[in-house]
């Protein structure tokens, strides 16, 4: 164990699988899919920072953007 506080998180494996399935690598996936700096995503993959709820929801397919004005 390297001492990173979030390294056992299920979302790290799911994120790695999503990046691998995309085929463009961490940098492109970070910028084009997650709209986050690659350094942030590398920290998530190391377990050094927690993966935010919105990214977790995206990984499991429950992420939705509501239409403007919807209730």
MMTF fields as JSON, N, C-alpha, C and O atoms, coordinates in Angstrom:
{
  "mmtfVersion": "1.0.0",
  "mmtfProducer": "UNKNOWN",
  "numBonds": 283,
  "numAtoms": 284,
  "numGroups": 71,
  "numChains": 1,
  "numModels": 1,
  "chainsPerModel": [1],
  "groupsPerChain": [71],
  "chainIdList": ["A"],
  "bondAtomList": [4, 2, 8, 6, 12, 10, 16, 14, 20, 18, 24, 22, 28, 26, 32, 30, 36, 34, 40, 38, 44, 42, 48, 46, 52, 50, 56, 54, 60, 58, 64, 62, 68, 66, 72, 70, 76, 74, 80, 78, 84, 82, 88, 86, 92, 90, 96, 94, 100, 98, 104, 102, 108, 106, 112, 110, 116, 114, 120, 118, 124, 122, 128, 126, 132, 130, 136, 134, 140, 138, 144, 142, 148, 146, 152, 150, 156, 154, 160, 158, 164, 162, 168, 166, 172, 170, 176, 174, 180, 178, 184, 182, 188, 186, 192, 190, 196, 194, 200, 198, 204, 202, 208, 206, 212, 210, 216, 214, 220, 218, 224, 222, 228, 226, 232, 230, 236, 234, 240, 238, 244, 242, 248, 246, 252, 250, 256, 254, 260, 258, 264, 262, 268, 266, 272, 270, 276, 274, 280, 278],
  "bondOrderList": [1, 1, 1, 1, 1, 1, 1, 1, 1, 1, 1, 1, 1, 1, 1, 1, 1, 1, 1, 1, 1, 1, 1, 1, 1, 1, 1, 1, 1, 1, 1, 1, 1, 1, 1, 1, 1, 1, 1, 1, 1, 1, 1, 1, 1, 1, 1, 1, 1, 1, 1, 1, 1, 1, 1, 1, 1, 1, 1, 1, 1, 1, 1, 1, 1, 1, 1, 1, 1, 1],
  "groupList": [{"groupName": "UNK", "atomNameList": ["N", "CA", "C", "O"], "elementList": ["N", "C", "C", "O"], "formalChargeList": [0, 0, 0, 0], "bondAtomList": [1, 0, 2, 1, 3, 2], "bondOrderList": [1, 1, 2], "singleLetterCode": "X", "chemCompType": "L-PEPTIDE LINKING"}],
  "groupTypeList": [0, 0, 0, 0, 0, 0, 0, 0, 0, 0, 0, 0, 0, 0, 0, 0, 0, 0, 0, 0, 0, 0, 0, 0, 0, 0, 0, 0, 0, 0, 0, 0, 0, 0, 0, 0, 0, 0, 0, 0, 0, 0, 0, 0, 0, 0, 0, 0, 0, 0, 0, 0, 0, 0, 0, 0, 0, 0, 0, 0, 0, 0, 0, 0, 0, 0, 0, 0, 0, 0, 0],
  "groupIdList": [1, 2, 3, 4, 5, 6, 7, 8, 9, 10, 11, 12, 13, 14, 15, 16, 17, 18, 19, 20, 21, 22, 23, 24, 25, 26, 27, 28, 29, 30, 31, 32, 33, 34, 35, 36, 37, 38, 39, 40, 41, 42, 43, 44, 45, 46, 47, 48, 49, 50, 51, 52, 53, 54, 55, 56, 57, 58, 59, 60, 61, 62, 63, 64, 65, 66, 67, 68, 69, 70, 71],
  "secStructList": [7, 7, 7, 7, 6, 6, 6, 6, 7, 2, 2, 2, 2, 2, 2, 2, 2, 2, 2, 2, 2, 2, 7, 1, 2, 2, 2, 2, 2, 0, 0, 0, 0, 0, 7, 1, 7, 2, 2, 2, 2, 2, 2, 2, 2, 2, 6, 1, 1, 7, 7, 7, 2, 2, 2, 2, 2, 2, 2, 2, 6, 7, 7, 7, 7, 7, 7, 6, 6, 7, 7],
  "xCoordList": [0.844, 0.0, 0.884, 1.826, 0.586, 1.431, 1.058, 1.778, -0.05, -0.438, -1.392, -1.773, -1.792, -2.775, -4.139, -4.557, -4.834, -6.048, -7.224, -8.124, -7.235, -8.39, -8.057, -8.857, -6.901, -6.445, -7.296, -7.207, -8.106, -8.96, -10.338, -11.193, -10.567, -11.882, -12.266, -11.46, -13.495, -13.986, -13.965, -13.787, -14.144, -14.228, -12.899, -12.881, -11.791, -10.489, -10.42, -9.997, -10.837, -10.837, -11.803, -11.485, -12.98, -13.964, -13.44, -13.657, -12.755, -12.181, -11.093, -11.045, -10.221, -9.144, -9.731, -9.236, -10.787, -11.436, -12.063, -11.988, -12.676, -13.288, -12.224, -12.422, -11.109, -10.01, -9.444, -9.208, -9.228, -8.692, -9.653, -9.226, -10.946, -11.95, -12.041, -12.302, -11.825, -11.864, -10.706, -10.869, -9.543, -8.397, -7.551, -6.542, -7.919, -7.155, -6.112, -5.297, -6.124, -5.172, -5.74, -6.795, -5.008, -5.478, -5.621, -6.621, -4.642, -4.673, -5.888, -6.611, -6.105, -7.235, -8.573, -9.511, -8.667, -9.914, -10.231, -11.38, -9.205, -9.38, -9.937, -10.909, -9.32, -9.687, -10.965, -11.761, -11.179, -12.309, -13.571, -14.678, -13.415, -14.584, -14.956, -16.106, -13.974, -14.255, -14.146, -14.622, -13.516, -13.292, -12.577, -13.01, -11.498, -10.661, -9.202, -8.871, -8.33, -6.904, -6.381, -6.787, -5.491, -4.944, -4.32, -4.425, -3.68, -3.059, -4.067, -3.763, -5.261, -6.321, -6.702, -6.857, -6.851, -7.247, -6.133, -6.412, -4.888, -3.781, -3.813, -3.537, -4.146, -4.271, -5.391, -5.249, -6.508, -7.607, -7.149, -7.43, -6.441, -6.001, -4.995, -4.948, -4.204, -3.258, -3.951, -3.405, -5.154, -5.845, -5.454, -5.776, -4.757, -4.312, -5.422, -5.375, -6.417, -7.568, -8.836, -8.826, -9.933, -11.187, -11.773, -11.647, -12.408, -13.097, -14.45, -15.208, -14.766, -16.007, -17.267, -17.253, -18.331, -19.598, -20.078, -20.555, -19.966, -20.46, -19.694, -20.28, -18.404, -17.612, -17.991, -18.087, -18.206, -18.659, -19.985, -20.176, -20.898, -22.203, -22.047, -22.736, -21.146, -20.884, -20.356, -20.75, -19.48, -18.877, -19.895, -19.743, -20.913, -21.927, -23.147, -24.106, -23.108, -24.173, -25.4, -26.455, -25.299, -26.484, -26.387, -27.202, -25.405, -25.209, -26.171, -26.258, -26.884, -27.82, -27.693, -27.585, -27.705, -27.769, -29.231, -29.804, -29.817, -31.213, -31.347, -30.45, -32.45, -32.71, -32.93, -33.399, -32.597, -32.824, -34.322, -35.117, -34.686, -36.099, -36.849, -38.035, -36.205, -36.918, -37.016, -36.212, -37.981, -38.188, -37.83, -37.943],
  "yCoordList": [-1.184, 0.0, 1.239, 1.334, 2.177, 3.353, 4.478, 5.473, 4.342, 5.381, 6.409, 7.347, 6.258, 7.18, 6.85, 5.692, 7.85, 7.589, 7.0, 6.415, 7.141, 6.695, 5.548, 5.234, 4.923, 3.955, 2.695, 2.003, 2.37, 1.187, 1.462, 0.576, 2.663, 3.091, 2.355, 2.259, 1.837, 1.123, 2.013, 1.519, 3.322, 4.239, 4.376, 4.736, 4.094, 4.163, 3.096, 3.37, 1.886, 0.808, 1.132, 0.904, 1.66, 2.012, 3.119, 3.08, 4.098, 5.185, 4.645, 5.002, 3.79, 3.205, 2.406, 2.487, 1.632, 0.846, 1.755, 1.458, 2.851, 3.79, 4.439, 4.594, 4.813, 5.425, 4.417, 4.753, 3.192, 2.156, 1.847, 1.676, 1.776, 1.483, 2.613, 2.369, 3.84, 4.992, 4.955, 5.31, 4.529, 4.347, 5.573, 5.467, 6.729, 7.944, 8.284, 9.182, 7.588, 7.869, 8.834, 9.436, 8.963, 9.766, 11.236, 11.866, 11.781, 13.207, 13.601, 14.533, 12.89, 13.214, 12.928, 13.715, 11.819, 11.486, 12.55, 12.965, 12.98, 14.009, 15.293, 15.856, 15.743, 17.026, 16.971, 17.908, 15.898, 15.851, 15.214, 15.567, 14.283, 13.592, 14.156, 14.525, 14.219, 14.668, 16.181, 16.735, 16.842, 18.291, 18.672, 19.562, 17.981, 18.2, 18.18, 17.544, 18.857, 18.784, 17.363, 16.69, 16.902, 15.552, 15.304, 14.197, 16.301, 16.127, 15.73, 14.943, 16.285, 15.94, 14.475, 13.768, 14.021, 12.633, 11.676, 10.595, 12.056, 11.223, 11.097, 10.024, 12.183, 12.105, 11.16, 10.397, 11.207, 10.273, 8.84, 7.975, 8.578, 7.224, 6.689, 5.486, 7.569, 7.165, 6.967, 6.324, 7.519, 7.458, 8.584, 8.551, 9.589, 10.706, 11.708, 12.427, 11.763, 12.655, 11.858, 10.923, 12.22, 11.505, 11.86, 12.993, 10.894, 11.135, 11.762, 11.194, 12.923, 13.621, 12.82, 11.955, 13.131, 12.421, 12.477, 11.468, 13.622, 13.733, 12.808, 12.28, 12.601, 11.697, 10.25, 9.429, 9.93, 8.587, 8.264, 7.165, 9.228, 9.022, 8.805, 7.971, 9.553, 9.376, 7.96, 7.326, 7.473, 6.154, 5.021, 3.992, 5.193, 4.144, 4.4, 3.629, 5.479, 5.74, 6.413, 6.387, 7.019, 7.678, 9.191, 9.89, 9.702, 11.142, 11.701, 11.177, 12.753, 13.389, 14.898, 15.445, 15.561, 17.017, 17.368, 16.951, 18.124, 18.501, 19.634, 20.466, 19.658, 20.74, 22.028, 21.998, 23.152, 24.435, 24.618, 24.44, 24.975, 25.198, 23.965, 24.056, 22.799, 21.591, 21.546, 22.159, 20.835, 20.761, 19.414, 19.171],
  "zCoordList": [0.0, 0.0, 0.0, 0.787, -0.869, -1.016, -0.07, 0.016, 0.64, 1.57, 0.997, 1.697, -0.268, -0.824, -0.231, -0.25, 0.292, 1.067, 0.289, 0.892, -1.018, -1.802, -2.755, -3.637, -2.597, -3.589, -3.698, -4.711, -2.713, -2.801, -3.36, -3.364, -3.827, -4.313, -5.601, -6.527, -5.659, -6.846, -8.087, -9.201, -7.901, -9.042, -9.776, -10.953, -9.101, -9.77, -10.858, -11.981, -10.521, -11.513, -12.651, -13.818, -12.319, -13.347, -14.26, -15.471, -13.686, -14.485, -15.404, -16.582, -14.88, -15.698, -16.856, -17.98, -16.586, -17.639, -18.693, -19.885, -18.274, -19.217, -20.102, -21.307, -19.505, -20.267, -21.264, -22.424, -20.815, -21.701, -22.842, -23.984, -22.541, -23.569, -24.593, -25.771, -24.144, -25.046, -26.033, -27.201, -25.568, -26.444, -26.719, -27.417, -26.199, -26.487, -25.436, -25.645, -24.323, -23.255, -22.226, -22.421, -21.124, -19.997, -20.364, -20.02, -21.053, -21.387, -22.211, -21.86, -23.303, -24.176, -23.492, -23.618, -22.774, -22.078, -21.027, -20.872, -20.317, -19.289, -19.885, -19.38, -20.952, -21.538, -22.364, -22.318, -23.117, -24.047, -23.483, -23.889, -22.555, -22.004, -20.634, -20.397, -19.737, -18.375, -18.2, -17.21, -19.168, -19.13, -17.817, -17.085, -17.561, -16.384, -16.819, -17.82, -16.096, -16.415, -16.208, -15.261, -17.075, -16.921, -15.553, -15.025, -14.973, -13.663, -12.588, -11.691, -12.695, -11.749, -11.893, -10.897, -13.124, -13.368, -12.947, -12.428, -13.162, -12.68, -11.15, -10.616, -10.446, -8.979, -8.577, -7.622, -9.305, -9.029, -9.233, -8.403, -10.335, -10.646, -9.62, -9.365, -9.042, -7.991, -6.65, -5.753, -6.514, -5.23, -4.3, -3.112, -4.829, -4.002, -3.728, -2.73, -4.599, -4.439, -4.698, -5.498, -4.028, -4.271, -5.632, -6.096, -6.26, -7.529, -7.193, -6.408, -7.771, -7.438, -7.792, -8.668, -7.096, -7.277, -8.72, -9.239, -9.384, -10.757, -11.701, -12.646, -11.465, -12.295, -11.982, -12.894, -10.713, -10.332, -11.009, -11.53, -10.995, -11.632, -13.132, -13.719, -13.745, -15.171, -15.439, -16.418, -14.586, -14.775, -14.667, -15.326, -13.859, -13.716, -14.599, -14.578, -15.37, -16.338, -15.772, -16.406, -14.592, -14.042, -14.108, -13.506, -14.829, -14.95, -15.995, -17.106, -15.646, -16.575, -16.472, -15.375, -17.599, -17.621, -17.887, -18.893, -16.993, -17.148, -18.154, -18.29, -18.842, -19.779, -19.005, -17.867, -19.608, -18.973, -18.77, -19.693, -17.556, -17.245, -16.83, -16.512, -16.818, -16.393, -14.886, -14.184, -14.398, -12.951, -12.423, -11.221]
}
